[in-house]
């Protein structure tokens, strides 16, 4: 059965599209809920105005997302987390913590928008991509650092710094 969509429906079509669906789906769900109508000439003309408004709304949303991505790109955020002497976190930093930190900085994003292959488990600087739309992404720099009030925490960013610290400790023991 062919129907004319009055609203955009995921995996089916956008406003104003004429799509082929199963008769039961059209009679029992789409038409009674006002999501679709029969594709008559009068209905097609009436929906064209709604389609134009919908496309304009999509353009405005896309421009807003592009602007937000441009503002967010290159932004640096800091997340504090407890770690051992080697810099391994006692827990991990995930998408929710990054989303909360970005929201605190004035860039509200959902945790689902943050792309992490695996949770962050070490103290360091990470570049994290954020997908605001299918083809709009921004990259933020996430610093994972130990809490400032914890004197036992040391932030080793390179192996050379670890070795240097170990050498200094050995010298102090021999004296």
Protein Blocks (a to p, Z undefined) as FASTA:
>chain_A
ZZddfbdcehkbcehiacdddfklmmmmmmmnopaccddfklmmmmmmmmmmmmmmmmmm
mmmmmmmmmmmgopacdddddddfkopafbdcdfklmmmmmmmnopacdfklpccfbdcf
bdcdddddddfbfklccdddddddddfklmkbccdfbfklmmmmmmmmmmmmmZZ
